[in-house]
Amino acid sequence: MATLTPTLSLVSTDASSDNLNFSVDSTLTTTHLSQGPGKIECATGGTTVVTSQTDIAYVYFKNTGKLAADGADTTNVITLSDGTNDFMVLGAGEFAFFPLKGSTALKATSTTAAVVGELAFYTKA
């Protein structure tokens, strides 16, 4: 068994009429690191980045904003889906950490050219 402690902090002085400043964290128990962290190429036709897992997986995914071909900056978005249904869009530099339902694959698709993504996922204990 292993543990992960994800932390989310939101801080802003101008996002609302009041200052925003809060943080939340949790302790997650995992069986082991299943993959990553590492870089993957997200093609325009889609790239399966997590095959269908029996158990829930905790996923970290980031759109690096870099083209796979030459590392140049790009504004291409990456759409995450289960292969059929889109459920998340990440712009250049954006990231997400989320639980992925068991028996669900994760596919990453870039808009117009292959983009580098960062991926790590951990199987829930």
C-alpha positions in Angstrom: 0.0 0.0 0.0 1.0 3.6 -0.7 -0.5 6.9 0.0 -1.0 10.1 -2.1 -1.8 13.5 -0.6 -3.2 15.7 -3.3 -3.6 19.4 -2.3 -5.7 22.0 -4.1 -5.1 25.7 -3.3 -7.1 28.6 -4.8 -5.8 32.1 -4.1 -6.9 35.3 -5.8 -7.4 39.0 -4.9 -9.5 39.8 -7.9 -11.6 36.7 -8.9 -14.5 37.9 -6.7 -15.6 40.8 -4.5 -13.8 39.1 -1.6 -10.2 37.8 -1.5 -10.1 34.1 -2.3 -7.7 31.9 -0.3 -8.4 28.3 0.6 -6.8 24.9 0.5 -8.1 21.4 0.7 -6.3 18.1 0.8 -7.0 14.5 1.2 -5.1 11.2 1.8 -5.7 8.6 -0.8 -4.6 5.0 -0.4 -3.3 3.3 -3.6 -1.9 -0.2 -4.4 1.0 1.2 -6.4 2.1 3.5 -9.1 0.5 2.2 -12.2 2.1 4.5 -14.8 4.2 7.6 -14.9 4.8 10.3 -14.2 5.9 10.6 -17.8 5.3 12.3 -21.1 3.0 11.0 -23.8 2.1 12.1 -27.3 -1.5 13.0 -27.8 -2.4 12.6 -31.4 -5.2 14.3 -33.4 -6.8 10.9 -33.9 -6.6 10.3 -30.2 -4.2 8.3 -28.0 -5.4 5.8 -25.4 -3.4 6.8 -22.3 -5.1 4.5 -19.8 -6.5 1.2 -20.8 -9.6 0.0 -19.1 -8.7 -0.7 -15.4 -10.7 -3.0 -13.2 -10.4 -0.6 -10.2 -10.7 3.2 -9.8 -7.6 5.0 -10.8 -6.4 8.4 -9.6 -5.2 10.3 -12.7 -2.9 13.3 -13.1 -2.9 14.8 -16.6 -1.4 18.0 -18.0 -1.4 19.6 -21.4 2.2 20.9 -21.6 1.4 23.3 -24.5 4.3 21.8 -26.5 4.1 20.3 -29.9 5.3 16.7 -30.1 7.1 17.2 -33.4 9.5 20.0 -32.3 8.7 21.1 -28.8 7.4 24.5 -30.1 4.7 26.3 -28.0 1.1 25.7 -29.0 -2.3 26.7 -27.9 -3.8 23.4 -29.0 -6.3 21.9 -26.5 -6.4 18.3 -25.4 -9.8 16.7 -25.0 -10.1 13.8 -22.5 -12.7 11.1 -23.2 -13.6 7.5 -22.4 -13.2 6.8 -26.1 -16.8 7.7 -26.8 -17.8 10.6 -24.5 -15.7 13.7 -24.0 -15.6 14.9 -20.4 -12.7 17.4 -20.1 -10.9 19.9 -22.2 -7.4 21.2 -21.1 -5.8 24.2 -22.6 -2.1 24.7 -22.9 -0.6 24.6 -19.4 -3.7 23.4 -17.7 -3.9 20.2 -15.7 -6.3 18.0 -13.7 -6.2 15.4 -11.0 -9.3 13.2 -10.8 -10.6 9.7 -10.0 -11.3 7.6 -13.1 -14.1 5.1 -12.8 -13.1 1.4 -12.9 -13.5 -0.3 -16.3 -13.1 3.0 -18.1 -10.3 3.8 -20.6 -8.9 7.3 -20.9 -8.2 8.8 -24.4 -6.4 12.1 -25.1 -7.0 13.9 -28.4 -5.3 17.0 -29.6 -7.1 19.5 -31.8 -4.8 20.1 -34.9 -1.4 18.7 -34.2 0.1 16.2 -31.7 0.8 17.7 -28.3 2.9 16.4 -25.4 0.9 15.5 -22.3 2.1 14.5 -18.9 0.4 11.5 -17.3 0.5 9.6 -14.0 -2.1 7.3 -12.6 -2.4 5.2 -9.5 -4.7 2.3 -8.7 -7.0 2.9 -5.7 -6.6 0.4 -2.9 
